């Protein structure tokens, strides 16, 4: 998958974001690219990766809009209840799955 048309990123590196908790997998023909274990969690954007076609549509050969993709870092211990303070987890997430953290 290659980067597409330039879109303005909604979140800059350092922004605190929250992963939406929506459950669209109940909708027919959905193919999600967001891990359940980070839904509802807060993290920090570490890098804007660029704009790519939405893989949730590409999986079903549907026309796909370009969506901004980010590296988001999370504290690991609260997610899996293991590890030590300072351990982190990096996840690639599309912008439509993110919202500003409260």
C-alpha positions as CSV (number, residue, x, y, z in Angstrom):
1,X,0.0,0.0,0.0
2,X,1.4,3.3,-0.9
3,X,0.8,6.8,0.5
4,X,-1.9,8.8,-1.3
5,X,-3.0,12.3,-1.8
6,X,-1.9,14.7,0.9
7,X,-4.4,15.3,3.6
8,X,-3.9,17.4,6.6
9,X,-3.3,15.4,9.7
10,X,-5.8,16.1,12.5
11,X,-3.3,15.0,15.2
12,X,0.3,16.1,15.5
13,X,3.1,14.1,17.2
14,X,2.7,14.5,21.0
15,X,-1.1,14.7,20.8
16,X,-3.0,12.7,23.4
17,X,-5.7,10.6,21.7
18,X,-8.3,8.0,22.6
19,X,-9.2,5.0,20.5
20,X,-13.0,4.9,19.8
21,X,-14.9,2.0,21.3
22,X,-17.3,1.5,18.4
23,X,-18.2,-2.0,17.5
24,X,-18.8,-1.9,13.8
25,X,-17.9,-5.6,13.4
26,X,-21.6,-6.2,14.1
27,X,-22.2,-4.6,10.7
28,X,-22.1,-7.0,7.8
29,X,-19.0,-6.9,5.6
30,X,-16.8,-5.1,8.0
31,X,-13.1,-5.9,8.2
32,X,-11.5,-4.0,11.1
33,X,-7.9,-2.9,11.4
34,X,-8.1,-1.8,15.0
35,X,-7.1,-4.2,17.8
36,X,-9.8,-4.7,20.5
37,X,-7.2,-4.4,23.3
38,X,-6.6,-0.7,22.6
39,X,-10.2,0.4,22.1
40,X,-11.2,3.0,24.7
41,X,-7.5,3.4,25.7
42,X,-5.6,6.7,25.7
43,X,-2.2,7.0,24.0
44,X,0.1,9.5,22.4
45,X,0.7,10.1,18.7
46,X,4.4,9.6,18.0
47,X,4.4,9.8,14.2
48,X,2.1,10.8,11.3
49,X,2.7,8.0,8.7
50,X,0.7,9.6,5.8
51,X,-2.5,9.0,4.0
52,X,-3.5,5.6,2.7
53,X,-6.6,3.9,1.3
54,X,-8.9,2.6,4.0
55,X,-8.2,-1.1,4.4
56,X,-11.6,-1.7,5.9
57,X,-13.1,-1.0,2.4
58,X,-10.2,-2.5,0.4
59,X,-10.8,-5.9,2.0
60,X,-14.1,-6.1,0.2
61,X,-13.0,-4.4,-3.1
62,X,-15.1,-1.4,-2.3
63,X,-14.0,2.2,-3.3
64,X,-11.8,3.4,-0.5
65,X,-11.2,6.9,0.7
66,X,-7.7,8.0,1.8
67,X,-7.4,8.1,5.6
68,X,-4.5,9.4,7.7
69,X,-2.5,6.7,9.5
70,X,-0.5,7.3,12.8
71,X,1.8,5.5,15.2
72,X,0.2,5.7,18.6
73,X,2.1,4.7,21.7
74,X,0.3,3.2,24.8
75,X,1.5,2.3,28.3
76,X,1.7,-1.5,28.3
77,X,1.0,-2.5,31.9
78,X,-2.7,-1.2,31.9
79,X,-3.5,-3.1,28.7
80,X,-2.2,-6.6,29.6
81,X,-1.8,-6.2,33.4
82,X,1.9,-7.1,33.0
83,X,5.2,-5.4,32.4
84,X,6.9,-2.7,34.3
85,X,6.4,1.1,34.3
86,X,7.9,2.6,31.1
87,X,7.0,-0.5,29.0
88,X,5.1,0.7,25.9
89,X,3.1,-0.7,23.0
90,X,3.1,1.0,19.5
91,X,0.1,0.5,17.2
92,X,-0.7,1.9,13.8
93,X,-4.2,3.4,13.8
94,X,-6.2,5.3,11.2
95,X,-7.5,8.7,12.1
96,X,-11.2,7.7,11.9
97,X,-10.6,5.5,14.9
98,X,-9.1,8.3,17.0
99,X,-10.6,11.2,19.0
100,X,-8.9,13.8,21.2
101,X,-8.3,12.5,24.7
102,X,-10.4,14.2,27.4
